[in-house]
Amino acid sequence: MEASLAPSSRLHYERAWKKLVAFHESLFLTTCMPVSMPMMLLFIAHLHATGSAPASIVSTVSAIAYFHKINGFADPSNCFLVAKLLAGARNLGAVPDVRLPVTLPVLARLIQALPTVFSSHYKCLMLRAMMVLAFKAYLRIGEMVPRARNMVHGCLHMGDVLLSGELIMLSFRRFKHSARQGPQSLQVRGECIHGSAIHPAAFLREFQQARGALPGPLFAHPDGSPMLRREFDGSLKTLLVFCGYETSAFKGHSFRIGAATAAALRGESDAQIRAAGRWTSDAFKKYIRIA
């Protein structure tokens, strides 16, 4: 049963439960299951009052529901009043997604800046391969690198990536929705992107040659330790500052947003974009930023 959850989901669920425990303790109560529906309503109101974003509240409630269902209890969130309270939180606290897409010109500028910003040639090769692969394959940064060194089982490993000429084949054992969808494979054409000098297959091959064939996480330092999410985020921020871009507007997910936006501008169908980004719903539409 534990393996049915992605590591990131498990950590989120544990944090959600700790929030519930802290809320009960603030009322001098002991947390126990099942949580009553009135208590769930109070908890949601508390989360909203303390500044939690609507999406975070929904996610926290889902985690509490999971703990109930897996322990054989009725889901306290599955009722009309909870649904209406969550809807109210969304209406009152809706925050627009201000993340901008990493477009092809932005990507080219970031790549161009690498050797000026970073003295390590190896690091430049690794960051270049990561950014281009994230853009070309609609990847989440968390699918490429782990948050911590003890969480490497969820990121891309050397054996998960196969290069055959201009074709890049990726295997994902775990990703955001892997508990529902199962492992997936993805084939990406790695030739130069739309007439630019950005060549995903060549960039990835050059990095792999520098990295060597040592098993383990694909994006690893020369000593074999994995590149961590916070390291990538920090490096991206440094590049953005150097290039004169607003760091609050560009995040790791901007590569995925950029991929969806570029595909829409090329006239690709909804079905094509959904398949390329491994979306199972129309959620991809909120990623398309066309002025």
C-alpha positions as CSV (number, residue, x, y, z in Angstrom):
1,M,0.0,0.0,0.0
2,E,2.9,2.4,0.8
3,A,4.3,1.9,-2.7
4,S,1.0,3.2,-4.2
5,L,2.0,6.7,-3.3
6,A,4.8,8.7,-4.9
7,P,7.5,9.8,-2.4
8,S,6.5,13.4,-2.9
9,S,2.8,12.6,-2.2
10,R,3.7,10.7,0.9
11,L,5.6,13.7,2.3
12,H,2.8,16.0,1.4
13,Y,0.2,13.8,3.1
14,E,2.4,13.6,6.3
15,R,2.6,17.4,6.4
16,A,-1.1,17.7,6.0
17,W,-1.7,15.3,8.9
18,K,0.7,17.3,11.0
19,K,-1.3,20.5,10.2
20,L,-4.5,18.7,11.4
21,V,-2.8,17.6,14.6
22,A,-1.5,21.1,15.3
23,F,-5.0,22.5,14.8
24,H,-6.5,20.0,17.2
25,E,-3.8,20.8,19.8
26,S,-4.6,24.5,19.5
27,L,-8.1,23.6,20.6
28,F,-6.7,21.4,23.4
29,L,-8.1,18.3,21.6
30,T,-6.5,15.0,20.6
31,T,-6.5,14.1,17.0
32,C,-8.2,10.8,16.2
33,M,-10.1,9.2,13.4
34,P,-12.6,9.5,12.2
35,V,-12.6,13.3,12.1
36,S,-16.1,14.6,12.3
37,M,-17.6,16.7,9.5
38,P,-18.0,19.8,11.8
39,M,-14.3,19.5,12.8
40,M,-13.4,19.2,9.1
41,L,-15.3,22.4,8.4
42,L,-13.5,24.2,11.2
43,F,-10.2,23.0,10.0
44,I,-10.8,24.3,6.4
45,A,-11.9,27.7,7.9
46,H,-8.7,27.7,9.9
47,L,-6.5,27.0,6.9
48,H,-8.2,29.8,5.0
49,A,-7.9,32.2,7.9
50,T,-4.2,31.5,8.3
51,G,-3.4,32.3,4.7
52,S,-3.3,28.9,2.9
53,A,-3.9,29.2,-0.8
54,P,-7.1,27.5,-2.1
55,A,-5.1,24.8,-4.0
56,S,-3.2,24.1,-0.8
57,I,-6.4,23.8,1.2
58,V,-7.9,21.4,-1.3
59,S,-4.7,19.3,-1.4
60,T,-4.6,19.2,2.4
61,V,-8.2,18.1,2.6
62,S,-7.5,15.4,0.0
63,A,-4.7,14.1,2.2
64,I,-6.9,13.9,5.3
65,A,-9.5,12.0,3.2
66,Y,-6.8,9.6,2.0
67,F,-5.9,8.7,5.6
68,H,-9.5,8.0,6.5
69,K,-10.2,5.9,3.4
70,I,-7.0,3.8,3.8
71,N,-7.9,3.1,7.4
72,G,-11.4,2.1,6.6
73,F,-13.2,5.2,7.8
74,A,-15.8,7.3,5.9
75,D,-14.3,10.3,4.1
76,P,-15.3,13.4,6.2
77,S,-14.7,15.7,3.2
78,N,-17.3,13.9,1.0
79,C,-20.3,16.1,1.9
80,F,-22.1,19.1,0.5
81,L,-21.0,21.5,3.2
82,V,-17.3,20.7,2.7
83,A,-17.6,21.0,-1.0
84,K,-19.3,24.5,-0.7
85,L,-16.7,25.7,1.8
86,L,-13.9,24.7,-0.5
87,A,-15.6,26.4,-3.4
88,G,-15.9,29.5,-1.2
89,A,-12.2,29.4,-0.4
90,R,-11.4,29.2,-4.1
91,N,-13.7,32.2,-4.9
92,L,-12.2,34.3,-2.1
93,G,-8.6,33.5,-2.6
94,A,-8.1,32.8,-6.3
95,V,-4.5,33.8,-7.2
96,P,-3.6,34.1,-10.8
97,D,-0.7,32.0,-12.1
98,V,1.9,34.7,-13.0
99,R,4.6,32.2,-14.1
100,L,5.8,33.1,-17.6
101,P,6.7,30.5,-20.3
102,V,10.3,29.8,-21.2
103,T,10.0,30.5,-24.9
104,L,12.6,29.4,-27.5
105,P,14.3,32.9,-27.4
106,V,14.4,32.9,-23.6
107,L,15.8,29.3,-23.6
108,A,18.5,30.3,-26.2
109,R,19.5,33.3,-24.1
110,L,19.8,31.1,-20.9
111,I,21.9,28.6,-22.8
112,Q,24.1,31.4,-24.2
113,A,24.8,32.8,-20.7
114,L,25.8,29.5,-19.2
115,P,29.6,29.6,-19.8
116,T,29.7,33.3,-18.7
117,V,27.9,32.6,-15.4
118,F,29.4,29.3,-14.4
119,S,33.1,28.4,-14.5
120,S,32.5,24.6,-14.5
121,H,32.2,23.3,-18.0
122,Y,30.6,20.1,-16.6
123,K,27.9,22.1,-14.8
124,C,27.2,24.1,-18.0
125,L,26.7,20.8,-20.0
126,M,24.4,19.4,-17.3
127,L,22.2,22.6,-17.0
128,R,22.0,22.9,-20.7
129,A,20.9,19.3,-21.1
130,M,18.3,19.7,-18.3
131,M,16.8,22.9,-19.6
132,V,16.5,21.7,-23.1
133,L,15.1,18.4,-22.1
134,A,12.6,20.0,-19.8
135,F,11.4,22.2,-22.7
136,K,11.4,19.6,-25.4
137,A,9.8,16.8,-23.4
138,Y,7.4,18.9,-21.2
139,L,9.2,17.7,-18.1
140,R,8.7,18.7,-14.5
141,I,12.0,19.5,-12.8
142,G,11.0,17.0,-10.1
143,E,11.0,14.2,-12.7
144,M,14.6,14.9,-13.6
145,V,16.2,15.5,-10.2
146,P,15.3,14.7,-6.6
147,R,14.6,17.1,-3.7
148,A,16.9,15.2,-1.4
149,R,19.7,12.7,-1.8
150,N,17.6,9.9,-0.2
151,M,14.8,10.4,-2.8
152,V,16.7,9.4,-6.0
153,H,14.4,6.5,-6.8
154,G,11.9,9.0,-8.3
155,C,14.1,10.8,-10.8
156,L,15.6,10.0,-14.2
157,H,18.5,7.5,-14.0
158,M,21.1,6.6,-16.7
159,G,19.1,3.5,-17.6
160,D,15.9,5.5,-18.1
161,V,17.3,7.4,-21.1
162,L,18.2,5.9,-24.4
163,L,19.6,7.9,-27.4
164,S,19.2,6.5,-30.9
165,G,20.3,8.9,-33.5
166,E,18.0,11.9,-33.2
167,L,15.5,10.0,-31.0
168,I,15.4,10.4,-27.2
169,M,13.6,7.7,-25.3
170,L,12.7,8.3,-21.7
171,S,11.2,5.9,-19.1
172,F,9.5,7.4,-16.1
173,R,9.1,5.0,-13.1
174,R,7.5,7.7,-10.9
175,F,6.1,11.1,-11.6
176,K,3.3,13.4,-10.3
177,H,0.4,11.1,-11.2
178,S,2.3,7.8,-11.5
179,A,0.2,6.2,-8.7
180,R,-2.8,6.4,-11.1
181,Q,-1.2,6.0,-14.5
182,G,1.7,3.7,-13.8
183,P,5.2,3.9,-15.3
184,Q,5.3,5.6,-18.7
185,S,7.7,5.8,-21.7
186,L,8.1,8.8,-23.9
187,Q,9.8,9.2,-27.3
188,V,11.0,12.7,-28.2
189,R,12.5,13.9,-31.5
190,G,15.8,15.4,-30.6
191,E,16.8,17.3,-33.7
192,C,17.4,21.0,-33.7
193,I,14.2,22.8,-32.4
194,H,12.4,24.6,-35.2
195,G,15.5,25.8,-37.1
196,S,17.4,27.0,-34.0
197,A,20.8,25.9,-32.9
198,I,19.2,24.2,-29.9
199,H,19.8,20.5,-30.4
200,P,18.4,18.3,-27.6
201,A,19.8,15.0,-28.7
202,A,23.3,16.4,-29.3
203,F,23.2,18.4,-26.0
204,L,22.1,15.3,-24.0
205,R,24.7,13.1,-25.7
206,E,27.5,15.5,-24.9
207,F,26.5,15.6,-21.3
208,Q,26.3,11.8,-21.1
209,Q,29.8,11.5,-22.5
210,A,31.1,13.9,-19.9
211,R,29.2,12.2,-17.1
212,G,30.3,8.7,-17.9
213,A,28.4,5.4,-17.6
214,L,28.2,5.1,-13.8
215,P,24.8,3.9,-12.8
216,G,22.6,6.2,-10.8
217,P,20.7,9.5,-11.3
218,L,21.2,10.9,-14.8
219,F,21.9,14.4,-13.7
220,A,24.7,13.9,-11.2
221,H,27.8,15.8,-10.2
222,P,31.3,14.4,-11.1
223,D,31.4,12.7,-7.7
224,G,28.2,10.8,-8.4
225,S,26.0,12.8,-6.1
226,P,22.7,13.9,-7.7
227,M,21.9,17.4,-8.7
228,L,19.1,18.4,-6.3
229,R,16.0,20.5,-7.1
230,R,17.2,23.4,-4.9
231,E,20.5,23.4,-6.8
232,F,18.7,23.6,-10.2
233,D,16.4,26.4,-8.9
234,G,19.3,28.4,-7.6
235,S,21.3,28.0,-10.8
236,L,18.2,29.0,-12.9
237,K,17.7,32.1,-10.7
238,T,21.4,33.1,-11.2
239,L,21.0,32.8,-14.9
240,L,17.7,34.8,-14.9
241,V,19.4,37.6,-13.0
242,F,22.3,37.7,-15.4
243,C,20.0,37.8,-18.4
244,G,17.9,40.5,-16.9
245,Y,14.7,38.4,-16.5
246,E,12.3,38.8,-13.6
247,T,13.1,35.9,-11.2
248,S,9.6,35.9,-9.7
249,A,8.0,35.3,-13.2
250,F,10.2,32.3,-14.3
251,K,10.3,29.1,-12.3
252,G,11.3,25.5,-13.0
253,H,7.7,24.8,-14.3
254,S,8.2,27.6,-16.9
255,F,9.9,25.1,-19.2
256,R,6.7,22.9,-19.2
257,I,4.6,26.0,-19.6
258,G,6.8,27.1,-22.5
259,A,6.6,23.8,-24.2
260,A,2.7,23.8,-24.1
261,T,2.6,27.4,-25.3
262,A,5.0,26.8,-28.2
263,A,3.0,23.8,-29.3
264,A,-0.2,25.8,-29.3
265,L,1.4,28.6,-31.3
266,R,2.5,26.0,-33.8
267,G,-1.1,24.9,-34.2
268,E,-0.9,21.5,-32.5
269,S,-4.2,20.0,-31.5
270,D,-5.3,19.7,-27.9
271,A,-4.9,15.9,-28.2
272,Q,-1.3,16.3,-29.3
273,I,-0.4,18.7,-26.5
274,R,-2.2,16.5,-23.9
275,A,-0.3,13.4,-25.0
276,A,3.1,15.1,-25.3
277,G,2.8,16.5,-21.7
278,R,1.2,13.3,-20.3
279,W,-1.9,15.2,-19.2
280,T,-5.0,13.1,-18.6
281,S,-7.4,16.1,-18.6
282,D,-7.7,19.6,-20.0
283,A,-5.5,20.9,-17.2
284,F,-2.9,21.7,-19.9
285,K,-4.9,24.6,-21.2
286,K,-4.0,26.7,-18.1
287,Y,-0.4,26.4,-19.2
288,I,-0.8,28.0,-22.5
289,R,0.2,31.6,-22.4
290,I,-0.8,33.4,-25.6
291,A,-1.3,37.1,-25.4
